Amino acid sequence: MPPPATPAPSAAVQPCLRTHGKEVARLHLFDWIVLLLLVATTGALGLVQPFHRFVAQDMMSDLRYPMKGSTVPDWAVPVIAIVVPMVFIVGTYIKRRNVYDLHHATLGLLFSVLITAIVTVAIKDAVGRPRPDFFWRCFPDGVPKYNNVTRDVICDGKPGVIKEGYKSFPSGHASGAFAGLGFLSWYLAGKLKAFDRRGHVAKLCVVLLPLLMATMVAISRVTDYWHHWQDVFAGGVLGLVVASFCYLQFFPPPYSEHGVWPHAYLEHIRRPEGEMQGQSTTNSNMHHNSLPLDLSGSNETRTTSHALDSMEEGSRDQ
């Protein structure tokens, strides 16, 4: 007599904001608190008086560039670094309805931008490198004054303008742009499967577009005479490195087999439903304490395999 037919396994329920949003946010409550502390730290560092580096008369030859307005104003940096990537992140959620992706991409992006901002401002305050237009910030009337003994500058410009003149290294526009748009490049590379070895160069072009935009922001700081080229180079490297660490903290590398979705979602679809309900009542970290899979050929294992296959098919359809 043939064995009774086994019902076909169903794919894991797609976690959306309505069903899993509160649970995911609660599990990462501490991370959001840390983000608020980073915001406060960034604001506090902005109030610190930067180091006033010694500037002698013979050093002014490289610091006499004219004062100009910014092609990319200060208010545009958060828009470029945060709002633009969020458009793609939210768009992905609207299409795929994956709250783990929405939450972790948002968290990673904000950490990338805020950590970069803190490091950038801290280095600015500690280094105190004069901007290329420092002469006109220090002597707005064009008449230089120097200490008779040390030959250091004696500035008579506006205090706020002079303070800003000692914040050349590294470029905050460059580091912020590369922190946000660099994270977006990683994110697009994962979603598009840009490194699937199928030779689709168009995907690579899409991935590089955010980096091109960040590069243009950095170049504008040199052409506006707000920064030396070393400032924007260092800022760009800083932002891109932080963005890479933050992305890989939440997502697998884009070239990996399951590089489309965050680590937490992969753990979610590997867990039986009962274990997920049990964990939702605790404060344990779902990222580091994943439960072992049952490898004995049970229905849970077959369900997990089917869910992974469904996820891969969905990612290839994008």
C-alpha positions in Angstrom: 0.0 0.0 0.0 1.6 3.3 -1.0 2.4 5.8 1.8 0.0 8.7 2.3 0.8 11.7 0.2 2.7 14.5 1.9 1.3 18.0 1.4 3.5 20.3 -0.6 5.5 22.6 1.6 4.5 26.3 1.4 6.9 29.2 1.2 7.5 31.3 4.3 5.1 34.1 4.8 6.7 37.3 3.5 7.4 39.5 6.5 5.8 43.0 6.0 5.4 46.0 8.3 2.0 44.9 9.5 3.0 41.4 10.5 6.6 41.7 11.6 7.4 45.5 11.9 7.0 45.8 15.6 9.0 42.7 16.4 11.9 43.7 14.2 12.0 47.3 15.6 11.8 46.0 19.2 14.7 43.6 18.7 16.8 46.6 17.5 15.6 49.2 20.0 19.1 49.6 21.4 20.5 50.3 17.9 18.0 53.1 17.4 19.0 54.5 20.8 22.6 54.5 19.8 21.7 56.3 16.6 20.1 59.1 18.6 23.3 59.3 20.7 25.3 59.6 17.5 23.1 62.5 16.3 23.7 64.3 19.6 27.4 63.6 19.4 27.6 65.0 15.9 25.9 68.2 17.1 28.2 68.6 20.1 31.3 68.2 18.0 30.1 70.9 15.7 30.3 73.4 18.7 34.0 72.6 19.4 36.5 75.2 18.4 38.9 73.6 15.9 42.6 73.6 16.4 44.1 76.8 15.1 47.1 75.7 13.1 50.1 78.0 12.7 49.8 80.0 9.5 52.8 82.1 8.6 53.1 84.7 5.8 55.0 82.5 3.4 52.2 79.9 3.7 49.5 82.3 2.4 50.5 81.8 -1.2 48.3 78.6 -1.3 45.5 80.1 0.8 44.6 83.1 -1.2 41.9 81.6 -3.4 38.7 83.7 -3.7 35.7 83.0 -1.4 32.8 81.5 -3.3 29.5 80.0 -2.5 28.9 76.3 -2.5 27.7 74.5 -5.6 26.3 71.9 -3.3 25.0 73.7 -0.2 25.2 72.2 3.3 21.5 71.3 3.4 21.8 69.3 0.2 24.3 66.8 1.8 21.7 65.0 3.9 19.3 64.9 1.0 22.0 63.3 -1.2 23.4 61.0 1.4 20.1 59.8 3.1 17.0 60.8 1.1 18.2 59.6 -2.3 19.2 56.1 -1.0 15.9 55.9 1.0 14.0 56.3 -2.2 15.5 53.1 -3.5 15.1 51.3 -0.2 11.5 52.2 0.2 10.8 51.4 -3.5 12.3 47.9 -2.9 10.0 47.4 0.1 6.9 48.5 -1.9 7.8 45.9 -4.6 9.0 43.0 -2.4 7.3 43.7 1.0 10.2 42.6 3.1 10.4 44.5 6.4 13.7 43.0 7.3 15.3 44.5 4.2 13.5 47.9 4.8 14.6 48.0 8.4 18.1 46.8 8.1 18.9 48.9 5.0 17.6 52.0 6.8 19.6 51.2 9.9 22.7 50.5 8.0 22.4 53.7 5.9 21.9 55.9 9.0 24.8 54.3 10.9 27.0 54.8 7.8 26.2 58.5 7.5 26.3 59.3 11.2 29.5 57.4 12.0 31.2 59.0 9.0 30.0 62.5 10.2 31.4 62.0 13.7 34.8 60.8 12.5 34.9 63.6 9.9 34.0 66.4 12.4 36.4 65.0 15.0 39.3 65.0 12.5 38.4 68.5 11.3 38.6 69.8 14.9 41.8 68.0 15.7 43.7 68.8 12.5 42.6 72.4 11.9 43.9 72.7 8.3 43.1 76.1 6.7 40.9 76.2 3.7 42.2 77.4 0.3 40.3 80.7 0.9 41.7 81.2 4.4 43.4 84.5 3.6 40.1 86.3 2.8 38.4 84.7 5.8 41.2 85.9 8.1 41.7 89.3 6.4 38.4 90.4 4.7 39.8 93.8 4.0 42.8 92.3 2.2 45.3 93.8 4.7 47.3 91.0 6.4 48.5 91.2 10.0 51.1 89.0 11.6 52.5 88.6 15.1 55.8 90.4 15.3 57.4 87.5 17.2 55.9 84.3 16.0 54.8 85.6 12.6 51.5 83.8 13.0 48.4 85.4 11.5 46.3 87.8 13.5 42.8 87.5 12.0 40.3 90.3 12.1 37.4 88.6 10.3 34.1 87.3 11.6 34.7 84.6 14.3 32.3 82.2 12.7 33.9 82.6 9.3 37.4 82.2 10.8 36.3 79.1 12.7 35.0 77.5 9.5 38.3 78.4 7.8 40.2 75.9 10.0 38.0 72.9 9.0 39.4 71.9 5.6 40.6 68.4 6.3 38.8 66.1 5.5 35.9 67.2 3.4 32.5 66.7 5.1 30.6 66.9 1.7 32.8 64.2 0.2 32.7 61.9 3.2 28.9 62.3 3.6 28.2 61.7 0.0 30.3 58.6 -0.3 28.9 57.3 3.0 25.3 57.5 1.8 25.7 56.8 -1.9 28.5 54.3 -1.3 26.0 52.3 0.8 23.4 52.7 -2.0 25.9 51.2 -4.5 26.4 48.1 -2.2 22.6 47.9 -1.9 22.0 48.0 -5.6 24.7 45.5 -6.3 23.0 43.0 -4.0 19.5 43.6 -5.4 20.6 43.5 -9.0 22.9 40.5 -8.5 25.6 42.6 -10.3 28.3 40.0 -9.6 26.4 36.9 -10.7 29.1 36.1 -13.3 26.6 36.4 -16.2 28.3 39.4 -17.8 25.5 42.0 -17.6 27.6 45.2 -17.7 24.4 47.3 -17.5 24.0 46.2 -13.9 27.5 47.4 -13.1 26.8 50.8 -14.7 23.7 51.2 -12.4 25.8 50.2 -9.4 28.5 52.8 -10.3 26.0 55.7 -10.8 25.8 56.6 -7.1 29.6 56.6 -6.8 29.8 59.0 -9.8 27.3 61.3 -8.2 29.4 61.3 -5.0 32.5 62.0 -7.0 30.9 65.0 -8.6 29.9 66.3 -5.1 33.5 65.9 -4.0 35.0 67.7 -7.1 32.7 70.6 -6.5 34.4 71.3 -3.2 37.7 71.7 -4.9 36.3 73.9 -7.7 34.5 76.1 -5.2 37.9 76.6 -3.3 36.5 75.2 -0.1 38.9 72.3 0.1 42.3 71.0 -1.2 42.3 67.9 -3.3 43.7 65.9 -0.4 40.7 66.8 1.7 38.1 65.4 -0.7 40.2 62.3 -1.4 40.5 61.5 2.3 36.8 62.3 2.8 35.7 60.0 0.0 37.8 57.1 1.2 36.6 57.5 4.7 32.9 57.6 3.7 33.3 54.6 1.4 35.1 52.5 3.9 32.5 53.2 6.6 29.7 52.5 4.2 31.2 49.1 3.3 31.5 48.0 6.9 28.0 49.1 7.7 26.5 47.3 4.7 28.3 44.1 5.4 27.2 44.3 9.0 23.6 43.7 7.9 23.8 42.1 4.4 25.9 39.3 2.8 28.4 40.3 0.1 26.6 41.0 -3.2 28.5 38.2 -4.9 27.4 35.5 -2.4 24.7 33.0 -3.2 22.1 34.7 -0.9 23.4 38.3 -1.3 20.0 39.8 -2.1 18.4 39.9 1.4 19.8 40.8 4.9 21.3 38.2 7.3 18.2 38.5 9.6 15.8 37.6 6.8 17.8 34.5 5.9 17.7 33.4 9.6 13.9 34.2 9.6 13.1 31.8 6.8 15.4 29.1 8.2 13.5 29.0 11.5 10.4 27.0 12.1 7.4 29.1 12.9 7.2 27.9 16.5 10.7 28.9 17.3 10.1 32.4 15.8 7.1 32.9 18.1 9.1 31.8 21.1 11.9 34.2 20.3 9.6 37.1 19.8 9.0 37.0 23.6 12.6 37.5 24.5 15.3 40.1 23.9 17.9 37.8 22.5 19.8 38.9 19.4 18.4 37.2 16.3 21.6 38.0 14.4 24.1 36.1 16.5 22.1 33.4 18.2 20.6 31.6 15.2 19.1 28.1 15.9 20.6 25.0 14.2 18.5 23.5 11.4 17.0 20.0 11.6 19.0 18.0 9.0 17.0 14.8 9.5 14.7 15.3 6.5 11.7 16.6 8.5 8.9 18.7 7.1 10.5 21.9 8.6 13.7 21.2 6.6 11.8 20.7 3.4 9.8 23.9 4.0 13.0 25.9 4.6 14.5 24.6 1.4 11.4 25.5 -0.6 11.4 29.0 1.0 15.1 29.5 0.0 14.3 28.4 -3.5 11.4 30.8 -3.7 13.6 33.6 -2.5 16.2 32.9 -5.1 13.6 32.8 -7.9 12.2 36.1 -6.7 15.7 37.7 -6.7 16.3 36.5 -10.3 13.1 38.1 -11.4 14.2 41.5 -10.3 
